[in-house]
Amino acid sequence: MKYKILFLVLFFPLLLSAQAYTSYSNEFLTIGVDAAGLGMSKSVVASTNDVNSIYWNPAGLVNVKDFQGSLMHASYFAGIANYNHASFAMPIDQQSALGISVIRFGVDDILNTTDLIDGDGNIDFNKISLFSSADYAFNIAYARNLLFKDLKFGVNAKVVRRIIGDFASSWGFGFDAGIQFERNSWKFGLMARDITGTFNSWAINESEFEKIKDAITLLPGQNQELPATTEITKPKLQLGVAKNWKIGRFFNLLSEVNTNIRFAKTNDLFSSNSISIDPAMGLQLDLDELVYIRAGIGNFQYITEFDNTKAISMQPNFGLGFKYSGIKVDYALTNIASVGNALYSNIFSITVDYSFFRR
């Protein structure tokens, strides 16, 4: 009986034949977490091995040997949007581990001017109000060794909450799953995001929607119909290969190459009508696991210039880290837009490993 229930939970969204997949839904969940991973252009699917594996690849949680916690903060678009992440992980036994995390991406204090002008054309600035548009994701992950210690498996169940002021809100749920395999100094990773198709159900405040329609009468045909109330996010795959290199007595180099696969036509470097592939690569050089220097390149995209010619854009990322007494502080400089003169963002994160304090 329990296997039938598990089957139903995992595959229920795929049975909703009346609903079409949405190519771009819950996109805030593709940004990434942890300055260390972002400094390597997200190329960490095969090598992630701490509390932040809840996001990157839950299979990596097996390497957590004691309580671990992590916090991250980033501001995007010159401080207009704030992105925050908090996570906690702990081992269950020698073969398995558990983790929880929460993500918030929000724009606060947005001006609501739908009541600014009344039916007679009078302007009343006292009727301007503020609202927030915020996306939340609550995750719980489980990981364990499979068959032998070199093969690890992890699964992540997520609940998504999205709120757009008093205008609309939604609840969603979905699953991610990942595998890691390690042999000698080589590491391999597979991460399947939204493997069931993450399902979102929207509740729209129709009275507020009518106000928006009335406020844009000068733009006929714009926002005149209620948007769809259900979304199903398409699955995505990430493949990674990493290798550790020993350089001299004190230096270690981690290199990783990832391929990010979407089942849709996009502007990625390799794209067809049914699949798109975006490569990324990252490097991490550390001094005796004390000081870290990171660099990465990814987000290869075809862009259209003003003369209608095609060009390839890419996103370089950089990062620094420092680890001492069980506390690791990381910094990344990254550009999530990677187009034109888009602003770079400064990202900070801190990870605490309680095992150090048990010594």
C-alpha positions as CSV (number, residue, x, y, z in Angstrom):
1,M,0.0,0.0,0.0
2,K,2.7,2.5,0.9
3,Y,4.4,2.0,-2.5
4,K,1.1,2.8,-4.2
5,I,0.9,6.0,-2.2
6,L,4.5,6.9,-3.1
7,F,3.8,6.3,-6.8
8,L,0.7,8.5,-6.7
9,V,2.6,11.4,-4.9
10,L,5.5,11.3,-7.3
11,F,3.6,10.9,-10.6
12,F,0.3,12.8,-9.9
13,P,1.4,16.0,-11.7
14,L,2.4,14.0,-14.8
15,L,-1.2,12.6,-15.0
16,L,-2.7,16.0,-15.2
17,S,-3.1,15.8,-19.0
18,A,-5.4,18.8,-19.1
19,Q,-2.6,21.1,-17.9
20,A,0.3,22.1,-20.1
21,Y,3.9,22.4,-18.9
22,T,5.1,26.0,-18.3
23,S,8.6,26.6,-19.7
24,Y,9.5,29.3,-17.2
25,S,7.9,28.9,-13.8
26,N,9.3,29.3,-10.3
27,E,12.5,30.7,-12.0
28,F,13.7,32.1,-8.6
29,L,14.6,28.5,-7.8
30,T,17.2,28.5,-10.6
31,I,19.3,31.3,-9.1
32,G,21.3,29.1,-6.7
33,V,22.3,29.4,-3.1
34,D,25.7,29.7,-1.3
35,A,28.4,32.1,-2.4
36,A,30.8,29.2,-2.8
37,G,28.7,27.5,-5.4
38,L,27.8,30.7,-7.2
39,G,31.5,31.7,-7.4
40,M,32.0,28.6,-9.4
41,S,29.1,29.4,-11.8
42,K,26.9,26.8,-10.1
43,S,29.3,24.0,-11.3
44,V,29.0,22.0,-8.1
45,V,26.5,19.2,-8.8
46,A,29.2,16.5,-8.5
47,S,31.3,18.0,-5.7
48,T,28.8,19.6,-3.3
49,N,29.2,17.9,0.1
50,D,27.8,20.1,2.9
51,V,24.5,21.6,4.1
52,N,24.0,23.5,0.9
53,S,23.7,20.2,-1.0
54,I,20.0,20.5,-0.1
55,Y,19.8,22.8,-3.1
56,W,22.7,21.7,-5.4
57,N,22.3,17.9,-5.1
58,P,20.8,16.3,-2.0
59,A,22.9,13.3,-2.4
60,G,25.9,15.3,-1.1
61,L,24.2,15.5,2.3
62,V,25.6,12.0,3.1
63,N,29.0,13.8,3.7
64,V,27.5,15.8,6.6
65,K,28.8,14.2,9.8
66,D,27.4,16.7,12.4
67,F,25.1,19.6,12.7
68,Q,25.6,22.2,10.0
69,G,23.9,25.5,9.3
70,S,24.2,28.1,6.5
71,L,22.9,31.6,5.8
72,M,23.1,33.7,2.6
73,H,22.1,37.2,1.6
74,A,22.2,38.9,-1.8
75,S,20.7,42.1,-3.2
76,Y,19.9,42.2,-6.9
77,F,19.1,45.0,-9.3
78,A,20.8,47.7,-7.3
79,G,19.1,46.6,-4.1
80,I,15.5,46.5,-5.5
81,A,15.2,42.7,-4.9
82,N,16.5,40.8,-1.9
83,Y,17.4,37.1,-1.9
84,N,17.9,35.1,1.3
85,H,18.6,31.5,2.1
86,A,18.8,29.5,5.4
87,S,19.5,25.8,5.8
88,F,20.2,23.2,8.4
89,A,21.5,19.6,8.0
90,M,22.3,16.7,10.3
91,P,23.3,13.0,10.0
92,I,20.7,10.4,10.9
93,D,23.2,7.6,11.1
94,Q,26.5,6.7,9.3
95,Q,24.6,6.0,6.1
96,S,22.0,8.8,5.9
97,A,21.4,12.5,6.6
98,L,18.5,14.9,6.7
99,G,18.3,18.6,5.8
100,I,15.8,21.5,5.7
101,S,16.0,24.9,4.0
102,V,14.0,28.0,3.2
103,I,14.5,30.5,0.3
104,R,13.0,33.9,-0.1
105,F,13.2,36.1,-3.2
106,G,11.2,39.3,-2.8
107,V,10.7,42.9,-4.0
108,D,9.3,45.0,-1.1
109,D,7.6,48.4,-0.9
110,I,6.2,48.4,-4.5
111,L,4.0,51.4,-5.2
112,N,0.3,50.4,-5.8
113,T,-1.2,53.2,-7.9
114,T,-4.3,51.5,-9.1
115,D,-6.5,53.8,-7.0
116,L,-4.4,57.0,-7.7
117,I,-6.9,58.4,-10.2
118,D,-10.6,58.1,-9.6
119,G,-13.4,57.9,-12.2
120,D,-13.5,61.6,-12.6
121,G,-9.8,61.9,-13.3
122,N,-8.9,63.4,-9.9
123,I,-5.5,62.4,-8.5
124,D,-5.3,61.5,-4.8
125,F,-1.7,60.7,-3.7
126,N,-3.1,59.5,-0.3
127,K,-4.5,56.4,-2.1
128,I,-1.0,55.2,-3.0
129,S,-0.2,52.0,-1.0
130,L,2.7,49.6,-0.8
131,F,2.8,45.9,-1.4
132,S,5.4,43.1,-1.7
133,S,6.0,40.5,-4.3
134,A,7.7,37.5,-2.6
135,D,8.5,33.9,-3.6
136,Y,9.3,31.3,-0.9
137,A,10.5,27.7,-1.1
138,F,10.5,25.3,1.8
139,N,12.7,22.2,1.3
140,I,13.2,19.0,3.2
141,A,15.9,16.6,1.9
142,Y,17.0,13.1,2.7
143,A,20.1,11.3,1.5
144,R,21.8,7.9,2.0
145,N,24.5,5.7,0.7
146,L,23.4,3.1,-1.8
147,L,24.9,-0.4,-1.9
148,F,28.4,0.9,-1.3
149,K,29.8,4.1,0.0
150,D,30.9,5.5,-3.4
151,L,27.3,5.8,-4.6
152,K,24.9,8.3,-2.9
153,F,21.3,9.1,-3.5
154,G,19.2,12.1,-2.3
155,V,15.7,13.4,-2.7
156,N,14.3,16.9,-2.0
157,A,10.6,17.6,-1.4
158,K,9.7,21.3,-1.8
159,V,6.7,23.5,-1.1
160,V,6.5,26.7,-3.0
161,R,4.6,29.8,-1.8
162,R,4.3,32.8,-4.1
163,I,2.6,36.1,-3.1
164,I,1.9,39.2,-5.2
165,G,0.4,41.6,-2.6
166,D,-3.3,41.3,-2.4
167,F,-3.6,40.5,-6.1
168,A,-2.7,36.8,-6.3
169,S,-1.0,34.0,-4.4
170,S,-0.2,30.4,-5.0
171,W,0.9,27.1,-3.4
172,G,3.0,24.6,-5.2
173,F,4.8,21.3,-4.6
174,G,7.4,19.2,-6.3
175,F,10.4,16.9,-6.0
176,D,14.1,16.9,-6.9
177,A,16.4,13.9,-6.9
178,G,20.2,13.5,-7.2
179,I,22.9,10.9,-7.4
180,Q,26.6,11.2,-6.8
181,F,29.4,8.7,-7.5
182,E,33.0,9.0,-6.4
183,R,36.0,7.0,-7.4
184,N,39.5,8.0,-6.4
185,S,39.8,11.7,-7.2
186,W,36.9,11.7,-9.7
187,K,33.4,12.7,-8.9
188,F,30.2,12.4,-10.9
189,G,26.8,14.0,-10.3
190,L,23.3,13.9,-11.7
191,M,20.6,16.3,-10.5
192,A,17.0,16.1,-11.7
193,R,15.0,19.1,-10.8
194,D,11.2,19.2,-10.8
195,I,11.2,15.5,-11.7
196,T,7.4,15.3,-11.3
197,G,6.8,18.7,-12.8
198,T,6.4,21.2,-9.9
199,F,2.7,22.0,-9.7
200,N,1.5,25.6,-8.7
201,S,-2.1,26.5,-8.1
202,W,-2.9,30.3,-8.1
203,A,-5.7,32.1,-6.4
204,I,-6.4,35.5,-8.1
205,N,-8.2,38.3,-6.4
206,E,-10.7,39.2,-9.1
207,S,-11.8,42.5,-7.6
208,E,-8.1,43.7,-7.5
209,F,-7.7,42.4,-11.1
210,E,-10.7,44.6,-12.2
211,K,-8.9,47.6,-10.7
212,I,-5.8,46.8,-12.8
213,K,-8.0,46.5,-16.0
214,D,-9.6,49.9,-15.2
215,A,-6.2,51.5,-14.6
216,I,-4.9,50.6,-18.1
217,T,-7.8,51.6,-20.3
218,L,-5.3,53.5,-22.4
219,L,-3.7,50.2,-23.4
220,P,-6.5,48.2,-25.1
221,G,-6.0,44.4,-25.1
222,Q,-3.4,44.5,-22.3
223,N,-4.1,42.3,-19.2
224,Q,-7.7,42.0,-20.1
225,E,-8.0,38.3,-19.4
226,L,-7.5,36.5,-16.2
227,P,-4.1,34.6,-16.3
228,A,-4.0,30.9,-15.9
229,T,-4.5,29.6,-12.4
230,T,-2.3,26.5,-12.7
231,E,1.3,26.0,-13.7
232,I,3.4,22.9,-14.0
233,T,7.2,23.5,-14.2
234,K,9.1,21.4,-16.7
235,P,11.8,19.0,-15.4
236,K,15.4,20.0,-15.8
237,L,18.6,18.0,-15.6
238,Q,22.1,18.8,-14.5
239,L,25.1,16.6,-15.1
240,G,28.5,17.2,-13.5
241,V,32.0,15.8,-13.6
242,A,34.6,17.0,-11.1
243,K,38.2,16.1,-10.2
244,N,40.5,17.0,-7.3
245,W,44.1,17.9,-8.0
246,K,46.9,18.1,-5.4
247,I,49.3,21.0,-6.2
248,G,52.4,20.9,-4.1
249,R,52.3,20.4,-0.4
250,F,49.6,23.0,0.6
251,F,47.4,23.7,-2.4
252,N,44.4,21.7,-3.7
253,L,42.5,22.4,-6.9
254,L,38.9,21.4,-7.6
255,S,37.7,21.6,-11.2
256,E,34.2,20.8,-12.3
257,V,32.2,20.9,-15.6
258,N,28.4,20.9,-15.6
259,T,25.8,20.7,-18.4
260,N,22.4,22.2,-17.6
261,I,19.6,20.7,-19.7
262,R,16.1,22.1,-20.3
263,F,13.5,20.4,-22.3
264,A,12.5,23.5,-24.3
265,K,13.9,25.7,-27.0
266,T,15.9,28.6,-25.5
267,N,18.8,30.9,-26.3
268,D,21.3,28.4,-24.8
269,L,24.5,27.6,-26.6
270,F,23.1,24.3,-27.9
271,S,19.4,24.4,-28.6
272,S,16.8,22.5,-30.6
273,N,13.0,22.5,-30.5
274,S,12.9,19.9,-27.8
275,I,16.1,20.3,-25.7
276,S,18.6,23.0,-24.8
277,I,22.0,22.6,-23.2
278,D,24.0,25.2,-21.3
279,P,27.5,24.3,-20.2
280,A,29.3,25.7,-17.2
281,M,32.7,25.2,-15.5
282,G,34.2,26.2,-12.3
283,L,37.5,26.1,-10.4
284,Q,38.4,26.3,-6.7
285,L,41.9,26.7,-5.4
286,D,42.4,26.3,-1.7
287,L,45.4,26.8,0.6
288,D,45.3,23.8,3.0
289,E,41.4,24.2,3.2
290,L,41.9,27.6,4.9
291,V,41.7,30.2,2.1
292,Y,39.7,29.6,-1.1
293,I,39.8,31.4,-4.5
294,R,37.1,30.5,-7.0
295,A,36.2,31.3,-10.6
296,G,33.7,30.1,-13.1
297,I,32.1,30.8,-16.4
298,G,28.6,29.8,-17.6
299,N,25.2,31.0,-18.8
300,F,26.3,30.9,-22.5
301,Q,23.5,32.6,-24.5
302,Y,22.9,33.7,-28.0
303,I,21.8,37.4,-28.0
304,T,20.5,39.6,-30.8
305,E,22.5,42.8,-31.5
306,F,21.0,46.1,-32.7
307,D,21.9,45.2,-36.3
308,N,20.0,41.8,-35.9
309,T,23.2,39.8,-35.9
310,K,23.7,37.0,-33.4
311,A,26.4,37.0,-30.7
312,I,27.3,34.8,-27.8
313,S,27.3,36.2,-24.3
314,M,28.7,34.5,-21.2
315,Q,28.7,35.1,-17.4
316,P,32.0,35.1,-15.6
317,N,31.9,34.7,-11.8
318,F,34.5,35.1,-9.0
319,G,34.6,34.2,-5.4
320,L,36.7,34.1,-2.2
321,G,36.3,32.1,0.9
322,F,37.9,31.7,4.4
323,K,37.5,28.8,6.8
324,Y,38.6,28.8,10.4
325,S,37.4,27.1,13.6
326,G,34.4,25.4,11.9
327,I,33.1,28.7,10.4
328,K,33.4,29.3,6.6
329,V,32.7,32.7,5.2
330,D,32.3,33.0,1.4
331,Y,31.9,35.8,-1.1
332,A,30.9,35.8,-4.7
333,L,30.6,38.5,-7.4
334,T,28.1,37.3,-10.0
335,N,25.8,38.7,-12.6
336,I,22.5,36.8,-12.9
337,A,21.4,38.7,-16.0
338,S,24.7,38.4,-18.0
339,V,23.4,40.8,-20.7
340,G,24.8,44.1,-21.7
341,N,25.7,46.3,-18.7
342,A,23.6,44.5,-16.2
343,L,24.7,45.1,-12.7
344,Y,26.8,42.5,-10.8
345,S,25.7,41.5,-7.3
346,N,27.8,40.9,-4.2
347,I,26.7,37.7,-2.4
348,F,27.8,36.7,1.1
349,S,27.2,33.4,2.9
350,I,28.3,31.8,6.1
351,T,28.4,28.1,7.0
352,V,28.9,26.7,10.5
353,D,30.0,23.1,11.1
354,Y,29.3,22.1,14.8
355,S,31.7,19.1,14.6
356,F,34.7,21.5,15.2
357,F,33.3,22.6,18.5
358,R,33.0,19.0,19.8
359,R,36.8,18.6,19.7
